[in-house]
Amino acid sequence: MNMGSADRKLRAFVVAPVLVVAGLLAGPAGWLAIVLYVLAAVMAGTAAVGFCPLYALFGVRTYPAQRASTHAAEGSR
């Protein structure tokens, strides 16, 4: 996972629906609408799984850093 919860919610509940509405306004079967629908599907899919390939490519993480577990810290003593 490389996406935080705010990023996932923004993609799922704002960006994807806006892209679908923009596609409908552009003409439901036109080439621009199809591109917008595909982008909406990608946004919804990445939000669902919590992983964005472009974030991984550029080294971006919006997921909070995980702290080392206490068991690992105790084992290193």
Biopython code that builds the backbone (N, CA, C, O; Angstrom):
import numpy as np
from Bio.PDB.StructureBuilder import StructureBuilder

atoms = [
    (1, "MET", "N", (0.842, -1.179, 0.000)),
    (1, "MET", "CA", (0.000, 0.000, 0.000)),
    (1, "MET", "C", (0.885, 1.238, 0.000)),
    (1, "MET", "O", (1.842, 1.339, 0.767)),
    (2, "ASN", "N", (0.550, 2.159, -0.860)),
    (2, "ASN", "CA", (1.289, 3.411, -0.870)),
    (2, "ASN", "C", (0.354, 4.619, -0.860)),
    (2, "ASN", "O", (0.781, 5.743, -1.124)),
    (3, "MET", "N", (-0.922, 4.382, -0.554)),
    (3, "MET", "CA", (-1.899, 5.463, -0.509)),
    (3, "MET", "C", (-2.542, 5.529, 0.874)),
    (3, "MET", "O", (-2.969, 4.515, 1.426)),
    (4, "GLY", "N", (-2.603, 6.735, 1.417)),
    (4, "GLY", "CA", (-3.252, 6.937, 2.695)),
    (4, "GLY", "C", (-4.765, 6.978, 2.556)),
    (4, "GLY", "O", (-5.294, 7.010, 1.444)),
    (5, "SER", "N", (-5.452, 6.979, 3.678)),
    (5, "SER", "CA", (-6.912, 6.923, 3.650)),
    (5, "SER", "C", (-7.525, 8.186, 3.045)),
    (5, "SER", "O", (-8.528, 8.098, 2.336)),
    (6, "ALA", "N", (-6.948, 9.348, 3.309)),
    (6, "ALA", "CA", (-7.490, 10.583, 2.722)),
    (6, "ALA", "C", (-7.356, 10.559, 1.200)),
    (6, "ALA", "O", (-8.270, 10.972, 0.486)),
    (7, "ASP", "N", (-6.235, 10.084, 0.717)),
    (7, "ASP", "CA", (-5.999, 9.971, -0.728)),
    (7, "ASP", "C", (-6.994, 9.006, -1.355)),
    (7, "ASP", "O", (-7.552, 9.285, -2.416)),
    (8, "ARG", "N", (-7.217, 7.878, -0.705)),
    (8, "ARG", "CA", (-8.151, 6.876, -1.213)),
    (8, "ARG", "C", (-9.577, 7.416, -1.245)),
    (8, "ARG", "O", (-10.298, 7.214, -2.222)),
    (9, "LYS", "N", (-9.981, 8.097, -0.185)),
    (9, "LYS", "CA", (-11.335, 8.654, -0.128)),
    (9, "LYS", "C", (-11.526, 9.742, -1.175)),
    (9, "LYS", "O", (-12.582, 9.814, -1.804)),
    (10, "LEU", "N", (-10.526, 10.583, -1.370)),
    (10, "LEU", "CA", (-10.607, 11.641, -2.378)),
    (10, "LEU", "C", (-10.776, 11.053, -3.772)),
    (10, "LEU", "O", (-11.600, 11.528, -4.555)),
    (11, "ARG", "N", (-10.005, 10.030, -4.080)),
    (11, "ARG", "CA", (-10.116, 9.385, -5.395)),
    (11, "ARG", "C", (-11.475, 8.730, -5.586)),
    (11, "ARG", "O", (-12.094, 8.866, -6.641)),
    (12, "ALA", "N", (-11.940, 8.014, -4.555)),
    (12, "ALA", "CA", (-13.176, 7.236, -4.685)),
    (12, "ALA", "C", (-14.437, 8.094, -4.671)),
    (12, "ALA", "O", (-15.380, 7.824, -5.415)),
    (13, "PHE", "N", (-14.458, 9.116, -3.836)),
    (13, "PHE", "CA", (-15.699, 9.862, -3.636)),
    (13, "PHE", "C", (-15.738, 11.239, -4.296)),
    (13, "PHE", "O", (-16.789, 11.880, -4.316)),
    (14, "VAL", "N", (-14.620, 11.699, -4.833)),
    (14, "VAL", "CA", (-14.607, 13.001, -5.507)),
    (14, "VAL", "C", (-14.135, 12.862, -6.950)),
    (14, "VAL", "O", (-14.871, 13.194, -7.880)),
    (15, "VAL", "N", (-12.924, 12.379, -7.137)),
    (15, "VAL", "CA", (-12.319, 12.369, -8.475)),
    (15, "VAL", "C", (-13.062, 11.439, -9.432)),
    (15, "VAL", "O", (-13.427, 11.854, -10.532)),
    (16, "ALA", "N", (-13.290, 10.190, -9.030)),
    (16, "ALA", "CA", (-13.955, 9.238, -9.923)),
    (16, "ALA", "C", (-15.363, 9.699, -10.310)),
    (16, "ALA", "O", (-15.696, 9.666, -11.494)),
    (17, "PRO", "N", (-16.206, 10.130, -9.357)),
    (17, "PRO", "CA", (-17.532, 10.612, -9.761)),
    (17, "PRO", "C", (-17.487, 11.853, -10.660)),
    (17, "PRO", "O", (-18.295, 11.984, -11.579)),
    (18, "VAL", "N", (-16.559, 12.745, -10.400)),
    (18, "VAL", "CA", (-16.436, 13.937, -11.248)),
    (18, "VAL", "C", (-16.048, 13.535, -12.668)),
    (18, "VAL", "O", (-16.560, 14.104, -13.631)),
    (19, "LEU", "N", (-15.157, 12.566, -12.807)),
    (19, "LEU", "CA", (-14.767, 12.106, -14.135)),
    (19, "LEU", "C", (-15.942, 11.444, -14.863)),
    (19, "LEU", "O", (-16.092, 11.617, -16.073)),
    (20, "VAL", "N", (-16.765, 10.701, -14.150)),
    (20, "VAL", "CA", (-17.937, 10.074, -14.765)),
    (20, "VAL", "C", (-18.929, 11.148, -15.226)),
    (20, "VAL", "O", (-19.447, 11.070, -16.340)),
    (21, "VAL", "N", (-19.191, 12.130, -14.393)),
    (21, "VAL", "CA", (-20.101, 13.214, -14.768)),
    (21, "VAL", "C", (-19.546, 13.982, -15.962)),
    (21, "VAL", "O", (-20.289, 14.327, -16.881)),
    (22, "ALA", "N", (-18.246, 14.249, -15.952)),
    (22, "ALA", "CA", (-17.625, 14.934, -17.089)),
    (22, "ALA", "C", (-17.759, 14.103, -18.357)),
    (22, "ALA", "O", (-17.968, 14.655, -19.437)),
    (23, "GLY", "N", (-17.642, 12.800, -18.242)),
    (23, "GLY", "CA", (-17.834, 11.918, -19.387)),
    (23, "GLY", "C", (-19.249, 11.976, -19.915)),
    (23, "GLY", "O", (-19.463, 12.000, -21.127)),
    (24, "LEU", "N", (-20.221, 11.999, -19.011)),
    (24, "LEU", "CA", (-21.616, 12.103, -19.439)),
    (24, "LEU", "C", (-21.894, 13.439, -20.120)),
    (24, "LEU", "O", (-22.647, 13.499, -21.092)),
    (25, "LEU", "N", (-21.289, 14.500, -19.613)),
    (25, "LEU", "CA", (-21.485, 15.821, -20.219)),
    (25, "LEU", "C", (-20.776, 15.946, -21.567)),
    (25, "LEU", "O", (-21.213, 16.699, -22.437)),
    (26, "ALA", "N", (-19.689, 15.208, -21.733)),
    (26, "ALA", "CA", (-18.938, 15.260, -22.998)),
    (26, "ALA", "C", (-19.641, 14.477, -24.097)),
    (26, "ALA", "O", (-19.297, 14.619, -25.271)),
    (27, "GLY", "N", (-20.587, 13.679, -23.750)),
    (27, "GLY", "CA", (-21.281, 12.836, -24.723)),
    (27, "GLY", "C", (-21.004, 11.397, -24.361)),
    (27, "GLY", "O", (-19.860, 10.952, -24.457)),
    (28, "PRO", "N", (-22.019, 10.650, -23.945)),
    (28, "PRO", "CA", (-21.822, 9.343, -23.339)),
    (28, "PRO", "C", (-21.036, 8.330, -24.169)),
    (28, "PRO", "O", (-20.454, 7.408, -23.597)),
    (29, "ALA", "N", (-20.997, 8.465, -25.487)),
    (29, "ALA", "CA", (-20.307, 7.455, -26.296)),
    (29, "ALA", "C", (-19.126, 8.023, -27.077)),
    (29, "ALA", "O", (-18.533, 7.317, -27.893)),
    (30, "GLY", "N", (-18.782, 9.263, -26.846)),
    (30, "GLY", "CA", (-17.666, 9.865, -27.576)),
    (30, "GLY", "C", (-16.325, 9.378, -27.060)),
    (30, "GLY", "O", (-16.247, 8.777, -25.989)),
    (31, "TRP", "N", (-15.276, 9.634, -27.817)),
    (31, "TRP", "CA", (-13.941, 9.168, -27.434)),
    (31, "TRP", "C", (-13.474, 9.827, -26.149)),
    (31, "TRP", "O", (-12.819, 9.180, -25.332)),
    (32, "LEU", "N", (-13.797, 11.109, -25.949)),
    (32, "LEU", "CA", (-13.388, 11.803, -24.730)),
    (32, "LEU", "C", (-14.089, 11.192, -23.516)),
    (32, "LEU", "O", (-13.483, 11.030, -22.457)),
    (33, "ALA", "N", (-15.362, 10.857, -23.680)),
    (33, "ALA", "CA", (-16.106, 10.239, -22.582)),
    (33, "ALA", "C", (-15.490, 8.894, -22.214)),
    (33, "ALA", "O", (-15.366, 8.570, -21.033)),
    (34, "ILE", "N", (-15.110, 8.121, -23.204)),
    (34, "ILE", "CA", (-14.516, 6.808, -22.934)),
    (34, "ILE", "C", (-13.205, 6.960, -22.168)),
    (34, "ILE", "O", (-12.940, 6.202, -21.235)),
    (35, "VAL", "N", (-12.389, 7.930, -22.556)),
    (35, "VAL", "CA", (-11.133, 8.192, -21.836)),
    (35, "VAL", "C", (-11.426, 8.593, -20.389)),
    (35, "VAL", "O", (-10.750, 8.141, -19.466)),
    (36, "LEU", "N", (-12.430, 9.438, -20.198)),
    (36, "LEU", "CA", (-12.785, 9.862, -18.842)),
    (36, "LEU", "C", (-13.319, 8.702, -18.012)),
    (36, "LEU", "O", (-13.036, 8.618, -16.817)),
    (37, "TYR", "N", (-14.087, 7.807, -18.628)),
    (37, "TYR", "CA", (-14.587, 6.629, -17.911)),
    (37, "TYR", "C", (-13.440, 5.707, -17.500)),
    (37, "TYR", "O", (-13.445, 5.159, -16.398)),
    (38, "VAL", "N", (-12.466, 5.538, -18.378)),
    (38, "VAL", "CA", (-11.312, 4.688, -18.055)),
    (38, "VAL", "C", (-10.516, 5.306, -16.899)),
    (38, "VAL", "O", (-10.094, 4.598, -15.985)),
    (39, "LEU", "N", (-10.315, 6.610, -16.944)),
    (39, "LEU", "CA", (-9.615, 7.287, -15.842)),
    (39, "LEU", "C", (-10.389, 7.150, -14.535)),
    (39, "LEU", "O", (-9.791, 6.954, -13.478)),
    (40, "ALA", "N", (-11.711, 7.253, -14.601)),
    (40, "ALA", "CA", (-12.532, 7.079, -13.400)),
    (40, "ALA", "C", (-12.381, 5.667, -12.852)),
    (40, "ALA", "O", (-12.286, 5.473, -11.640)),
    (41, "ALA", "N", (-12.359, 4.680, -13.749)),
    (41, "ALA", "CA", (-12.187, 3.289, -13.313)),
    (41, "ALA", "C", (-10.817, 3.074, -12.668)),
    (41, "ALA", "O", (-10.703, 2.356, -11.675)),
    (42, "VAL", "N", (-9.785, 3.693, -13.229)),
    (42, "VAL", "CA", (-8.443, 3.584, -12.652)),
    (42, "VAL", "C", (-8.411, 4.231, -11.266)),
    (42, "VAL", "O", (-7.830, 3.673, -10.335)),
    (43, "MET", "N", (-9.032, 5.401, -11.125)),
    (43, "MET", "CA", (-9.069, 6.078, -9.822)),
    (43, "MET", "C", (-9.808, 5.229, -8.791)),
    (43, "MET", "O", (-9.351, 5.086, -7.657)),
    (44, "ALA", "N", (-10.952, 4.664, -9.187)),
    (44, "ALA", "CA", (-11.721, 3.825, -8.265)),
    (44, "ALA", "C", (-10.952, 2.544, -7.922)),
    (44, "ALA", "O", (-10.958, 2.103, -6.773)),
    (45, "GLY", "N", (-10.298, 1.957, -8.909)),
    (45, "GLY", "CA", (-9.536, 0.732, -8.672)),
    (45, "GLY", "C", (-8.351, 0.943, -7.756)),
    (45, "GLY", "O", (-8.115, 0.154, -6.842)),
    (46, "THR", "N", (-7.605, 2.008, -8.000)),
    (46, "THR", "CA", (-6.452, 2.275, -7.131)),
    (46, "THR", "C", (-6.900, 2.634, -5.721)),
    (46, "THR", "O", (-6.217, 2.311, -4.749)),
    (47, "ALA", "N", (-8.045, 3.302, -5.606)),
    (47, "ALA", "CA", (-8.579, 3.614, -4.273)),
    (47, "ALA", "C", (-8.994, 2.337, -3.556)),
    (47, "ALA", "O", (-8.807, 2.216, -2.345)),
    (48, "ALA", "N", (-9.551, 1.392, -4.289)),
    (48, "ALA", "CA", (-10.018, 0.147, -3.676)),
    (48, "ALA", "C", (-8.864, -0.708, -3.154)),
    (48, "ALA", "O", (-8.962, -1.295, -2.076)),
    (49, "VAL", "N", (-7.778, -0.779, -3.914)),
    (49, "VAL", "CA", (-6.664, -1.636, -3.494)),
    (49, "VAL", "C", (-5.614, -0.888, -2.679)),
    (49, "VAL", "O", (-4.786, -1.516, -2.020)),
    (50, "GLY", "N", (-5.634, 0.441, -2.714)),
    (50, "GLY", "CA", (-4.687, 1.224, -1.920)),
    (50, "GLY", "C", (-3.296, 1.308, -2.501)),
    (50, "GLY", "O", (-2.346, 1.640, -1.792)),
    (51, "PHE", "N", (-3.162, 1.013, -3.782)),
    (51, "PHE", "CA", (-1.854, 1.037, -4.432)),
    (51, "PHE", "C", (-1.952, 1.788, -5.750)),
    (51, "PHE", "O", (-2.824, 1.504, -6.571)),
    (52, "CYS", "N", (-1.050, 2.750, -5.950)),
    (52, "CYS", "CA", (-0.993, 3.513, -7.187)),
    (52, "CYS", "C", (0.350, 3.232, -7.865)),
    (52, "CYS", "O", (1.400, 3.541, -7.302)),
    (53, "PRO", "N", (0.328, 2.649, -9.068)),
    (53, "PRO", "CA", (1.582, 2.347, -9.763)),
    (53, "PRO", "C", (2.431, 3.592, -10.047)),
    (53, "PRO", "O", (3.659, 3.526, -9.982)),
    (54, "LEU", "N", (1.797, 4.714, -10.357)),
    (54, "LEU", "CA", (2.572, 5.931, -10.607)),
    (54, "LEU", "C", (3.255, 6.429, -9.335)),
    (54, "LEU", "O", (4.374, 6.938, -9.390)),
    (55, "TYR", "N", (2.585, 6.284, -8.192)),
    (55, "TYR", "CA", (3.221, 6.646, -6.928)),
    (55, "TYR", "C", (4.462, 5.788, -6.713)),
    (55, "TYR", "O", (5.506, 6.292, -6.299)),
    (56, "ALA", "N", (4.348, 4.499, -6.991)),
    (56, "ALA", "CA", (5.486, 3.590, -6.821)),
    (56, "ALA", "C", (6.620, 3.969, -7.769)),
    (56, "ALA", "O", (7.789, 3.933, -7.386)),
    (57, "LEU", "N", (6.281, 4.327, -8.991)),
    (57, "LEU", "CA", (7.286, 4.707, -9.989)),
    (57, "LEU", "C", (8.068, 5.934, -9.556)),
    (57, "LEU", "O", (9.284, 6.000, -9.738)),
    (58, "PHE", "N", (7.368, 6.905, -8.982)),
    (58, "PHE", "CA", (8.023, 8.151, -8.569)),
    (58, "PHE", "C", (8.424, 8.174, -7.092)),
    (58, "PHE", "O", (8.948, 9.180, -6.612)),
    (59, "GLY", "N", (8.186, 7.092, -6.379)),
    (59, "GLY", "CA", (8.591, 7.015, -4.973)),
    (59, "GLY", "C", (7.732, 7.837, -4.031)),
    (59, "GLY", "O", (8.213, 8.274, -2.985)),
    (60, "VAL", "N", (6.471, 8.057, -4.378)),
    (60, "VAL", "CA", (5.565, 8.848, -3.548)),
    (60, "VAL", "C", (4.775, 7.911, -2.647)),
    (60, "VAL", "O", (4.319, 6.856, -3.087)),
    (61, "ARG", "N", (4.614, 8.299, -1.382)),
    (61, "ARG", "CA", (3.785, 7.538, -0.436)),
    (61, "ARG", "C", (2.929, 8.518, 0.334)),
    (61, "ARG", "O", (3.452, 9.454, 0.941)),
    (62, "THR", "N", (1.633, 8.322, 0.318)),
    (62, "THR", "CA", (0.753, 9.115, 1.168)),
    (62, "THR", "C", (0.278, 8.281, 2.353)),
    (62, "THR", "O", (-0.464, 8.766, 3.206)),
    (63, "TYR", "N", (0.713, 7.018, 2.399)),
    (63, "TYR", "CA", (0.402, 6.130, 3.513)),
    (63, "TYR", "C", (1.362, 6.465, 4.644)),
    (63, "TYR", "O", (2.566, 6.568, 4.409)),
    (64, "PRO", "N", (0.860, 6.640, 5.874)),
    (64, "PRO", "CA", (1.762, 6.985, 6.981)),
    (64, "PRO", "C", (2.813, 5.906, 7.213)),
    (64, "PRO", "O", (2.539, 4.716, 7.060)),
    (65, "ALA", "N", (3.993, 6.324, 7.577)),
    (65, "ALA", "CA", (5.090, 5.388, 7.835)),
    (65, "ALA", "C", (4.727, 4.499, 9.011)),
    (65, "ALA", "O", (4.154, 4.956, 10.000)),
    (66, "GLN", "N", (5.067, 3.224, 8.891)),
    (66, "GLN", "CA", (4.778, 2.283, 9.966)),
    (66, "GLN", "C", (5.903, 2.315, 10.984)),
    (66, "GLN", "O", (7.082, 2.392, 10.637)),
    (67, "ARG", "N", (5.517, 2.255, 12.228)),
    (67, "ARG", "CA", (6.513, 2.219, 13.296)),
    (67, "ARG", "C", (7.005, 0.797, 13.461)),
    (67, "ARG", "O", (6.286, -0.161, 13.178)),
    (68, "ALA", "N", (8.224, 0.674, 13.919)),
    (68, "ALA", "CA", (8.785, -0.662, 14.174)),
    (68, "ALA", "C", (7.991, -1.308, 15.304)),
    (68, "ALA", "O", (7.635, -0.651, 16.282)),
    (69, "SER", "N", (7.722, -2.585, 15.161)),
    (69, "SER", "CA", (6.951, -3.271, 16.197)),
    (69, "SER", "C", (7.784, -3.406, 17.475)),
    (69, "SER", "O", (9.014, -3.440, 17.425)),
    (70, "THR", "N", (7.113, -3.481, 18.591)),
    (70, "THR", "CA", (7.832, -3.583, 19.861)),
    (70, "THR", "C", (8.549, -4.926, 19.979)),
    (70, "THR", "O", (9.578, -5.020, 20.648)),
    (71, "HIS", "N", (8.014, -5.967, 19.335)),
    (71, "HIS", "CA", (8.655, -7.273, 19.411)),
    (71, "HIS", "C", (10.000, -7.262, 18.671)),
    (71, "HIS", "O", (10.960, -7.895, 19.111)),
    (72, "ALA", "N", (10.062, -6.565, 17.586)),
    (72, "ALA", "CA", (11.333, -6.477, 16.842)),
    (72, "ALA", "C", (12.351, -5.687, 17.644)),
    (72, "ALA", "O", (13.535, -6.026, 17.658)),
    (73, "ALA", "N", (11.898, -4.639, 18.307)),
    (73, "ALA", "CA", (12.813, -3.824, 19.116)),
    (73, "ALA", "C", (13.321, -4.607, 20.328)),
    (73, "ALA", "O", (14.478, -4.460, 20.721)),
    (74, "GLU", "N", (12.462, -5.437, 20.918)),
    (74, "GLU", "CA", (12.887, -6.220, 22.070)),
    (74, "GLU", "C", (13.856, -7.314, 21.671)),
    (74, "GLU", "O", (14.757, -7.653, 22.438)),
    (75, "GLY", "N", (13.686, -7.869, 20.489)),
    (75, "GLY", "CA", (14.542, -8.951, 20.027)),
    (75, "GLY", "C", (15.956, -8.495, 19.677)),
    (75, "GLY", "O", (16.871, -9.317, 19.630)),
    (76, "SER", "N", (16.149, -7.208, 19.434)),
    (76, "SER", "CA", (17.460, -6.724, 19.050)),
    (76, "SER", "C", (18.346, -6.366, 20.237)),
    (76, "SER", "O", (19.485, -5.937, 20.051)),
    (77, "ARG", "N", (17.835, -6.537, 21.456)),
    (77, "ARG", "CA", (18.625, -6.186, 22.654)),
    (77, "ARG", "C", (19.667, -7.206, 22.958)),
    (77, "ARG", "O", (20.411, -7.059, 23.928)),
]
sb = StructureBuilder()
sb.init_structure("model")
sb.init_model(0)
sb.init_chain("A")
sb.init_seg("    ")
for serial, (resi, resn, name, xyz) in enumerate(atoms, 1):
    if name == "N":
        sb.init_residue(resn, " ", resi, " ")
    sb.init_atom(name, np.array(xyz, "f"), 0.0, 1.0, " ", f" {name:<3s}", serial, name[0])
structure = sb.get_structure()
